[in-house]
Amino acid sequence: MELLKRCELCPRKCGINRYDKRGYCQASNKVKVAYYSLHMWEEPVISGNRGSGTIFFSHCNLKCVYCQNKKISIDGYGKDISNKRLGEIMLELQRKKAHNINLVTPTHYVPEIATVLRKIKDKELKIPVVYNTSSYENIGTLMMMRGLVDIYLADLKYFDDDLAWKYSDCRNYFEVATMAIDEMYRQVGKFVLNRGIMQKGLIIRVLILPGHSDDAIKIIEYVYKTYGDDVIISIMNQYTPINEIKEFENLNRKVSDEEYNKVVDFAVKLGIKNAFVQEEDAASESFIPSFDKSVI
């Protein structure tokens, strides 16, 4: 694909030829998948009672020091597959009664994913497609998915760009992410549910980090002032320290009840109607998939 010969799919805009070299995300010219399954631990409107057909792509354009999926996002665990095989996986998950196809960290494979979806969506693939992203996205790349994505499941990780630089090696996160989320909303509009399962729309996830509940409050205030009740906000307390992070001591603990309740109370006072909150036991390693090549 020509786009991979001078890759500028994400805001890093490495400009490298992925057939010969690896850029910031380390992805090659082939789609690499670590894991796929029926996933029960997304928001209830995504997982429902049958699970979300989740496909975890290898590599990532952020380098979050606290990443729960470091094995695939940074270490690059996974297996190269063909576009044909990617389509087969989507249809297999549909046959298993998945509520949707959930593409996790797909940015660096958008041209290939779009090619696959143009062939099968609405013909063989009848369930919604979810684009599950850090929101560090180029608008041009998102526009390739216009009409192919039904639901955007978007992180808004930081309000303060100093935190983005410290924790995710990214200097301009908030500006880039909010522009990207605007494009997502333009594509899918106000959310639509059918029997409690999301058919189209935008969910914005706010992961509270230990010591940074004030940043999460600023994010929630921005989101509600911008989109009102047309989007769903997911207020997450599932941060789980996996390995010791020596340079950031605060990241070596879970979010306290006091921190989480502070954010939720703010959302309630703001008048937010459409939001998910998490129970205390959501912060658990048991919710992190065990990546195993046997499933590819």
N, C-alpha and C positions, 0 to 999 in steps of 0.2 A: 504493500500500500504506500502511495506517495506520501501521505501524512506522516508515516513513520520514518521516512528518509531525512526529514528535518523536523524532529518532534517538538511541537509547541502546544501539545494538548492541554497541559496544565500551566498555572501561572509561573512556574519555574522557567519555562521556555528555554530548555536546554539547547535546542536546535541541533541535536546530534542525530546521526543516522543509526536507528535502532537495529538495523540489519548487521551493523559492524561494531557498535559500541553500546555502552550502557550509560544512561544519564542519571539524574539525581535519584529517581525512583528505582533504578536498576532493572526495569522491565526490558525484555528483548522484543523482537518483532513477532513473537508467538504469545498467544494467550496462555497464561499460567494460572491454574486453579489448585487450591489447597484442599478444598473440602466442599461437599454439598450435602444437604439433608433437609428433612422437615424440621424446622426450628421453632420451638415453642416459647422462646423467651424474648420475643419482640413485644411491642405494645399490643394489647388485646385486640385492637382493630386490625392488626397485621397478622398475628399468629392465630387468632381465633381458637377453635377447638381441634383443628386438623393440622395446624402448623404452616409456617411460611416456607416456601421452597427456596432455601437460602443457598447461594453460590458465593463462596469466599474466594476472591481473586488474590493472588500473591502480589507483593510489593505495594508501595504507597508513596505518595509525594509529600507526606509529612514524616517527621521523625520524632514523634511524641515519646518523651522519655518514660512515660508511664504506660505505654501501649500494652493492652492485655493480649493482643494477638501478635506480639513481636516476632514470634516464630515464622509467621508468614509475611507480615508487613515489612519487616526490616531484614530478617535473616533469609527471606525469599523461599521458604519451604513451599513445595507444590510440584505440579507436573504440567509440562507443556501439552496443550491439546489443540486439535484442529477446530476450525469454525463449525464444521459438521458435528463434531463431538459436543461442542457447546450447545448447539441446538438440540441434540439428543438428550442432553442432561435436562434442559428446560422441559422438554416434553415428558421425560421420565418423571420429573417432579409433579407435573400436572396429572399424570396417570395415578400418582400416589395421593391425589386429592388435595394437593397444596392449595391454599387460598390465593397464592400469588407467586410470582418469581421475584426473588429478592437478590439484587445484584450488589454485593458488598465490596466497596472500594473499587469501582469499575473504571475510574477516570482514564487511566493510561491504556485501557483496551476499548475505548468507545468506538473507534472505527470498525473494529471486528464485531463488537456486540450489535452495533446498528445494522451491519450487514446481515447478521443472523436474524435479528428481529424483523427486518423488512421482508424476509422470506417466509417467516412462520407466524408472525403476529396476526391475529384475527382470522387466520386461515386454519392452522393446526393449533396454535397457542391461543386459548380463549380466556385465560385468567389475567388479572392485572399484572403489570410489570412495575416493580419497586426499584428505585435508584437510591441506594443507601450510601451516603457520602459524608466526608468531612466538611464539605462545602468549599474547600480550597480548589475552586474550579474556574476555568475560563468560560465566559459566556458563549463564545463560538463553539466550544466543545459541547456544552449543554444543548445548543441549538441543533446539533446533529441528532439529538435524542427526541426532538419535538415530534409529538405524535406517536412515539414508541414507548414513552414512559407514562404511566398512569398516576403513580404516586412517588413523590420525592420524600425520602426519609433523611432529613438534613441535620447534621450537627451545626450548632453555633457555639464553638468551643470557648472563645475569648472575646470580651469587650476590650480589654486592655492589651494592646499589641506588645507591650513589654513582656506579658505572660506568654504570648504566642512565640516570641523570640526565645525566651528562656526554656520553655517546655517543648516546643515543636519546631524549632529552627526556622521560624517564619516571621518576617518583619511586618508584613502588611495584611495580616489575616482578616481583621474585622472588615476593612474596606472591600477586599476581594470577596469574602464570604457573603456579605450582605448584598452586594451586587449580584452574585450568583443566585442567592435565594430569591431575589426579586425576579430573575429570569425563570426560576422554577415555578414561582407563583403565577407568572404570566402564562406559562404553559398549561398548568393544571387547574388553576382557580380554586374556588372554595371547595372544601372537602365534601365528599358524598359517601354515605354509608348505606349498605344494604344488609339488613338483618344483623347489624352490629359489625360488619366487615367492611373495611374501607375499599372503595372502588376507584376513587380518584382523589387528589388533593395533596396537601403538604403537611407533614409533621416536622416540627422543629424541636430537636433534642438539646437540652441544656444539662450537661454533665457537671455536677458540682465537684470541684476539687478541694481537698482539705486546705483550709486556710483562706479560701477564696470565695466565700459565699456572697460577698459584696459584688464581685464581678458577675456572678450568676444573676443577681438581682438586676443589675444594669442591663444584662442581655434580655431578661424577661420583660423589663419595662420597654425596651426598644421594640421587641417583637410585638407586644400587645398594642403599642401605639401605632405600629406600622400596619399590622394585618388584622387587628381586632379579633373577633371570634370566627374569622374565616379559615384559620389554621388551628391545628392542635399543637399544644405545647407539651412536651414530655420532660418533666422535671426529675432528673435521675440522681439517685444516691448510690449507684452501683460501683463507684470507683473502688477498685481492689488493688492494693499494692502486691505485685507479683514477685519482684526482685528488689533488693535494697537499692535506693537511689541516693548515693552518698552526697551529691552536691545539693540536693533539695530535701532536707530532713522532713519537711511538712508532708511530702508525698509518700512517706513510709507508714501512713496510717489511713484508716477509713474515715469517711466523713462522719462527724459526730451528729447525734440526734439534734442537738441545739443548732448546728449549722444548717442542717436540712430543713428543720421546722421553721427557721428564720426565713428561708427562701419561699417555702410553701405559704407561710402566713402572708408574706408580701404579695404573692400571686392572688391569694384570696381577697385581700384588701383592695387590690387593683381592679377586681371585678371579673377576672378571667373565668369564663364558663367552660371552655373546652381544654382540659389539661389532664394528663396522667401523672400520678405520683407513685412512688415505689415504697414497698414495705421494707423494713430494716434488713430482712434476710436477702434482699436483692444483691447486696454486696458480698458476693460469694464466688470462689473459683469454680464452683460446680456449674455456673452458667457459661463458662468459657469452653468452646468446643475442643475436644481432643482431636487434633488434626492427624489424619491417618490416610496414607496413600491408597489403602485398599478400597476407598469409596470412590475413587476417580474412574 
